[in-house]
């Protein structure tokens, strides 16, 4: 998913933004190696409850960090891309076309839930260097654009909360950073929570399971009508293009067979119900998109892991757009950033927080807070 071009703005307060927007060619081997090591600890380690978790990528991150030739391949990406994710996806996409390679057996083990076997690092290194030209082509031209359908496990609770706040009114949804727009089809999926709560059509081929730690808030049992659903993305993904779909599957980590299956099932829904995804810079496109929302519909603007790609200036503009719109109509804002998701109602510039919750990055679990508050401060972004 991509939301903002970033051209011409200088980051001021966004932690990590400057680092990720440093040209990869300007990074030393030591700096790049440290990036892979942090990736292993912060995102791949099973010890991180909030991370994605992958023993395969945890081990391979150390392999890449200790090999100058592999670091050189990874360095060929565009500015602003999360380098480890992109490099590992490029290798995985290349591997999909060479299923008899030694590395392929290691990945099949991971998909089956088996721990990494000895020789993984060597097989990875030999494969990457043998196919360096094709891998570099992916690294240099592709983007890390995921569309994690599992996140609907917590987004859905927000949409139902809005419905309860607006009995009988249809919803209007704007997804900033929509990628292919899979999350806009949320009401065509089925949800099964550890609390015993079940929502959505029984015949759906997309079944999202989630550990509701501490239970769910009180929610309507029926889904509301959704009469307006539009996404915004700098480079929308066309899942009708097989290569686009294969690249998105390559971004799924080897151990995450459930995520791969969800993506496949959600694509089938998408092919029958293609949501509108507008192409362009989010803060430039959003004002016109908001003007198209019918006045009699409850408006929700939502986004997942978006603001880390905004400069401080773009973030301020985004907040100003929401506040300006709230002078004319209520705006429900559901940001899923950092380690939390929140739902806020903004009216005349004042914000009521309806809920906050911690959640795992791919929606495997969610833990709701029980408080709500009214703030006379500007909506914090």
C-alpha positions in Angstrom: 0.0 0.0 0.0 1.2 3.5 -0.8 -0.4 6.7 0.2 1.8 9.7 -0.4 4.6 10.7 -2.9 6.7 12.6 -0.3 8.2 14.8 -3.0 9.4 18.2 -1.7 8.7 17.7 2.0 11.2 17.3 4.8 10.4 15.2 7.8 10.4 16.9 11.1 9.1 14.7 13.8 8.4 11.3 12.2 10.6 8.8 14.0 12.3 6.5 11.5 11.0 8.4 8.4 14.4 10.0 7.6 16.1 6.6 7.9 13.8 4.8 5.6 14.0 7.7 3.1 17.7 7.7 2.9 18.9 6.4 -0.5 19.9 2.7 -0.1 23.0 3.5 -2.2 24.0 5.9 0.6 23.9 3.3 3.2 27.0 1.5 4.3 27.2 -2.3 4.6 27.2 -1.9 8.3 24.1 0.2 8.3 22.3 -2.1 5.9 23.3 -5.2 8.0 21.9 -3.5 11.1 18.6 -2.9 9.3 18.3 -6.7 8.6 19.3 -7.5 12.2 16.6 -5.2 13.6 14.1 -6.8 11.2 14.9 -10.2 12.6 14.4 -9.1 16.2 11.5 -6.7 15.9 9.4 -8.3 13.2 10.4 -12.0 12.8 11.2 -13.2 16.3 8.6 -15.5 17.9 9.3 -13.6 21.1 7.5 -10.6 19.8 3.8 -10.9 20.4 3.0 -8.0 18.1 5.4 -9.0 15.2 4.6 -11.1 12.2 6.8 -14.0 13.2 9.0 -16.1 10.8 11.8 -18.3 11.9 12.9 -18.6 8.2 13.3 -14.8 7.8 14.7 -14.5 11.2 17.6 -16.8 10.3 17.9 -15.5 6.8 18.2 -11.9 8.0 21.4 -12.9 9.8 22.6 -14.6 6.7 22.0 -11.5 4.6 23.5 -9.2 7.3 26.8 -11.2 7.1 27.1 -11.3 3.3 28.3 -8.3 1.4 27.1 -9.7 -2.0 23.5 -10.2 -0.7 23.5 -6.8 0.9 24.5 -5.4 -2.5 21.4 -7.0 -4.1 19.1 -5.7 -1.4 20.6 -2.2 -1.8 19.1 -1.9 -5.3 15.6 -0.9 -4.1 13.9 2.4 -4.4 14.1 5.1 -1.7 11.5 4.6 1.1 11.0 0.9 0.7 11.3 -1.5 3.7 14.4 -3.2 2.4 14.2 -6.6 4.1 10.6 -7.2 3.1 11.3 -6.2 -0.5 14.4 -8.3 -0.8 12.9 -11.5 0.7 9.8 -11.0 -1.5 11.9 -10.7 -4.6 13.7 -14.0 -3.8 10.4 -15.7 -3.0 8.8 -14.5 -6.3 11.8 -15.7 -8.3 11.7 -19.1 -6.4 8.0 -19.6 -7.4 9.2 -20.1 -11.0 11.9 -22.5 -10.0 10.2 -25.1 -7.8 13.0 -27.7 -8.1 15.6 -25.4 -6.5 17.1 -26.6 -3.2 15.8 -23.5 -1.5 12.2 -24.4 -2.5 12.2 -27.4 -0.2 13.2 -25.2 2.7 10.3 -22.9 2.0 7.9 -25.8 1.7 9.0 -27.0 5.1 8.1 -23.5 6.5 4.7 -23.5 4.8 4.0 -26.9 6.5 4.9 -25.5 9.9 8.2 -27.3 10.2 11.2 -25.5 11.8 14.1 -24.4 9.5 16.5 -27.2 8.6 20.3 -26.9 8.5 21.6 -25.6 5.2 18.9 -22.9 4.8 21.3 -20.0 4.8 23.6 -21.7 2.3 20.7 -22.6 0.0 19.4 -19.1 0.1 22.8 -17.6 -0.6 23.4 -19.9 -3.6 20.0 -19.3 -5.0 20.1 -15.5 -4.7 23.5 -15.2 -6.3 22.7 -17.6 -9.1 19.6 -15.6 -10.0 20.8 -12.2 -9.0 19.7 -10.4 -12.3 16.1 -11.4 -11.9 16.0 -10.7 -8.2 17.5 -7.3 -8.7 14.9 -6.6 -11.4 12.2 -7.2 -8.8 14.0 -5.2 -6.1 14.5 -2.2 -8.4 11.0 -2.1 -9.8 8.6 -3.5 -7.3 7.1 -2.0 -4.1 6.1 -3.5 -0.8 2.3 -3.2 -1.1 0.4 -5.6 1.1 -3.3 -5.9 1.6 -3.7 -7.8 4.8 -7.3 -9.1 4.9 -6.8 -10.3 8.5 -6.9 -6.7 9.6 -10.6 -6.7 8.9 -10.9 -8.6 12.2 -10.6 -5.3 14.0 -11.8 -2.9 11.3 -15.1 -4.7 11.2 -15.7 -3.9 14.9 -15.2 -0.2 14.1 -17.7 -0.3 11.2 -20.3 -2.0 13.4 -19.7 0.6 16.2 -20.4 3.3 13.6 -23.5 1.5 12.6 -24.7 1.4 16.2 -24.0 5.1 16.4 -26.1 5.8 13.3 -29.1 3.4 13.3 -30.5 2.8 9.9 -27.9 4.9 8.0 -25.7 3.3 5.4 -21.9 3.6 5.7 -19.6 5.5 3.4 -16.0 4.2 3.6 -12.8 5.8 2.4 -9.7 3.6 2.7 -6.4 5.7 2.6 -3.7 3.4 1.4 -6.1 0.8 0.0 -3.7 -1.2 -2.2 -6.1 -3.4 -4.1 -9.0 -2.4 -1.9 -9.6 -5.9 -0.3 -10.6 -4.4 3.0 -13.4 -2.4 1.4 -15.1 -5.7 0.8 -15.1 -6.4 4.6 -18.9 -7.2 4.7 -18.5 -10.1 2.3 -16.2 -11.9 4.8 -17.0 -14.1 7.8 -15.5 -13.5 11.2 -14.9 -16.1 13.9 -13.6 -14.8 17.3 -12.2 -16.8 20.2 -14.9 -15.2 22.4 -17.5 -17.2 20.5 -18.8 -14.2 18.5 -19.4 -14.9 14.8 -20.4 -12.3 12.2 -20.9 -12.2 8.4 -22.3 -14.4 5.7 -22.1 -18.1 6.4 -21.4 -18.9 2.7 -18.4 -16.6 2.5 -15.2 -18.3 1.2 -13.2 -15.8 3.3 -13.2 -16.8 7.0 -11.1 -14.6 9.3 -10.3 -16.0 12.7 -9.1 -13.7 15.6 -8.3 -14.1 19.2 -10.4 -11.6 21.0 -8.4 -11.1 24.2 -10.9 -10.0 26.9 -13.8 -10.3 24.6 -15.4 -7.8 22.1 -17.4 -4.7 22.9 -21.2 -4.8 22.4 -21.8 -4.8 18.7 -24.9 -5.2 16.4 -25.2 -8.7 15.0 -26.2 -7.5 11.4 -23.9 -5.7 9.0 -25.1 -2.3 7.8 -25.5 -1.3 4.2 -22.4 0.1 2.6 -23.4 2.4 -0.3 -20.1 4.1 -0.9 -16.7 2.5 -0.8 -13.6 4.1 -2.3 -9.9 3.6 -1.8 -7.0 5.9 -2.4 -3.5 4.6 -3.3 -0.5 6.1 -5.1 -0.2 2.9 -7.1 -3.4 0.8 -6.9 -3.0 -3.0 -7.3 -5.0 -4.7 -10.0 -5.6 -8.2 -8.8 -7.0 -9.2 -12.1 -3.4 -9.1 -13.4 -1.9 -12.5 -12.5 1.6 -11.0 -12.1 0.3 -8.4 -9.6 -1.4 -11.2 -7.7 1.8 -13.4 -7.7 3.8 -10.5 -6.4 1.4 -9.9 -3.6 1.6 -13.6 -2.7 5.4 -13.2 -2.7 5.1 -10.6 0.0 3.5 -13.2 2.3 6.1 -14.8 4.5 6.8 -18.6 4.1 5.3 -19.7 7.4 2.1 -17.7 6.9 0.0 -20.2 4.9 -3.1 -18.9 6.5 -2.4 -15.4 5.2 -1.8 -16.8 1.7 -5.0 -18.7 1.7 -7.0 -15.6 2.9 -5.4 -13.5 0.1 -6.4 -16.1 -2.5 -10.0 -16.3 -1.2 -10.3 -12.5 -0.9 -9.1 -12.2 -4.5 -12.0 -14.4 -5.6 -14.4 -12.0 -3.9 -12.5 -9.0 -5.4 -12.9 -10.4 -8.9 -16.7 -10.3 -8.5 -16.9 -7.0 -6.5 -14.0 -4.7 -7.6 -14.0 -1.6 -5.4 -13.0 1.7 -6.7 -9.5 2.7 -5.8 -8.4 6.2 -6.9 -4.8 6.7 -7.9 -2.9 9.6 -6.5 -1.3 11.3 -3.5 -3.6 10.8 -0.5 -3.6 14.4 0.7 -4.3 15.7 -2.8 -7.1 13.2 -3.7 -8.9 13.0 -0.3 -10.7 16.4 -0.4 -12.4 15.6 -3.7 -13.2 12.1 -2.6 -14.9 13.4 0.5 -17.0 15.8 -1.5 -18.5 12.8 -3.4 -19.7 11.1 -0.2 -23.6 11.4 0.1 -24.7 13.6 3.0 -27.1 11.0 4.4 -24.4 8.3 4.9 -22.1 7.8 7.9 -18.6 8.7 6.8 -15.6 6.7 7.9 -12.0 7.4 6.9 -9.7 4.5 7.8 -6.1 3.5 7.2 -3.7 0.8 8.4 0.0 1.5 8.9 -0.2 4.7 6.8 1.2 7.6 8.7 4.7 6.2 9.0 5.0 7.0 5.3 3.8 10.6 5.7 6.1 13.5 6.4 5.2 15.8 9.3 3.8 18.3 6.8 1.7 15.7 5.0 0.4 14.4 8.3 -0.7 17.8 9.4 -2.5 18.4 6.1 -4.3 15.1 6.5 -5.5 16.0 9.9 -6.6 19.5 8.7 -8.7 17.8 5.9 -10.5 15.7 8.5 -11.1 18.6 10.8 -12.4 20.8 8.0 -14.8 18.1 6.9 -16.0 17.7 10.5 -17.3 21.3 10.4 -19.9 20.2 7.8 -20.6 16.6 8.9 -19.5 14.0 11.4 -16.3 12.2 10.5 -15.5 8.8 11.9 -11.7 8.3 11.8 -10.3 4.8 12.3 -6.4 4.9 12.3 -4.5 1.6 12.8 -1.0 2.8 13.5 1.8 1.7 15.6 0.6 -1.0 18.0 -3.0 0.3 18.3 -6.3 0.9 16.4 -8.7 3.6 17.5 -12.1 4.8 16.5 -12.8 8.5 16.8 -15.9 10.6 16.0 -15.0 14.2 15.0 -17.7 16.8 15.1 -16.9 20.6 14.6 -13.3 19.9 15.2 -13.8 18.1 18.6 -13.0 14.5 19.0 -14.7 11.7 20.9 -12.7 8.5 21.1 -15.2 5.6 20.9 -12.6 2.8 21.5 -9.0 2.0 21.4 -7.4 -1.4 21.2 -4.1 -3.2 20.9 -3.9 -5.6 18.0 -1.4 -7.8 16.2 -0.2 -6.4 12.9 -2.1 -8.9 10.8 -5.2 -9.1 13.0 -4.4 -12.4 14.7 -5.5 -10.9 18.0 -7.2 -7.8 19.4 -7.5 -6.5 22.9 -10.0 -3.7 23.5 -9.8 -0.9 26.1 -13.0 0.0 27.8 -12.8 3.8 28.1 -14.0 6.6 25.9 -13.1 10.2 26.2 -14.0 13.6 24.7 -11.1 15.9 23.8 -11.1 19.6 23.0 -7.7 19.2 21.4 -7.1 18.7 17.7 -7.5 15.1 16.6 -4.1 13.6 17.3 -2.5 12.0 14.2 
